[in-house]
Amino acid sequence: MVMRGALGLLGGLAVAVGVVFIGQGTNLTHGSSMSGHGGYAGLGAALLAIGLLLIVWAWRLRSSRKA
């Protein structure tokens, strides 16, 4: 149960940071040295994908324990 919660929390954090990085890298959000640099959008996409994978993994751990 702790593992599932930790994976879900880490996944959610990675998704949130990924979304922020994508927004700044694509110049949708301003006010940072990251704004407008496409490399940060790519890094954000990678973080978003990793975060979603961690969330799915945590969800599958929960599903397998119920069976």
C-alpha positions as CSV (number, residue, x, y, z in Angstrom):
1,M,0.0,0.0,0.0
2,V,2.9,2.4,0.8
3,M,4.5,1.5,-2.6
4,R,1.3,2.2,-4.5
5,G,0.9,5.6,-2.7
6,A,4.5,6.6,-3.3
7,L,4.3,5.6,-7.0
8,G,1.1,7.5,-7.4
9,L,2.5,10.6,-5.7
10,L,5.7,10.6,-7.6
11,G,3.8,10.0,-10.9
12,G,1.4,12.9,-10.1
13,L,4.4,15.2,-9.3
14,A,6.1,14.2,-12.6
15,V,2.9,14.9,-14.5
16,A,2.6,18.4,-12.9
17,V,6.2,19.3,-13.5
18,G,5.9,18.0,-17.1
19,V,2.9,20.1,-17.8
20,V,4.7,23.2,-16.5
21,F,7.8,22.5,-18.5
22,I,5.7,22.0,-21.7
23,G,3.9,25.3,-21.0
24,Q,7.1,27.2,-20.5
25,G,9.0,25.5,-23.4
26,T,6.2,26.3,-25.8
27,N,6.0,29.8,-24.5
28,L,2.4,29.4,-23.2
29,T,3.5,30.6,-19.8
30,H,5.9,33.5,-19.4
31,G,8.2,34.9,-16.8
32,S,11.0,32.3,-16.7
33,S,14.3,31.7,-18.4
34,M,12.8,28.5,-19.6
35,S,10.1,30.3,-21.6
36,G,10.3,29.8,-25.3
37,H,13.0,27.1,-25.3
38,G,11.8,24.0,-27.1
39,G,14.2,21.7,-25.2
40,Y,12.2,22.2,-22.1
41,A,9.0,21.2,-24.0
42,G,10.7,17.9,-24.9
43,L,11.8,17.4,-21.3
44,G,8.3,18.1,-20.1
45,A,6.9,15.6,-22.5
46,A,9.3,12.9,-21.2
47,L,8.4,13.8,-17.6
48,L,4.7,13.7,-18.5
49,A,5.0,10.2,-20.1
50,I,7.1,8.9,-17.1
51,G,4.5,10.3,-14.7
52,L,1.6,8.7,-16.5
53,L,3.5,5.4,-16.6
54,L,4.1,5.6,-12.8
55,I,0.4,6.3,-12.2
56,V,-0.7,3.4,-14.3
57,W,1.9,1.1,-12.5
58,A,0.5,2.2,-9.1
59,W,-3.1,1.6,-10.4
60,R,-2.1,-1.9,-11.6
61,L,-0.6,-2.7,-8.3
62,R,-3.9,-1.8,-6.6
63,S,-5.8,-3.9,-9.1
64,S,-3.6,-7.0,-8.7
65,R,-3.8,-6.9,-4.9
66,K,-7.6,-6.9,-5.0
67,A,-7.8,-10.0,-7.2
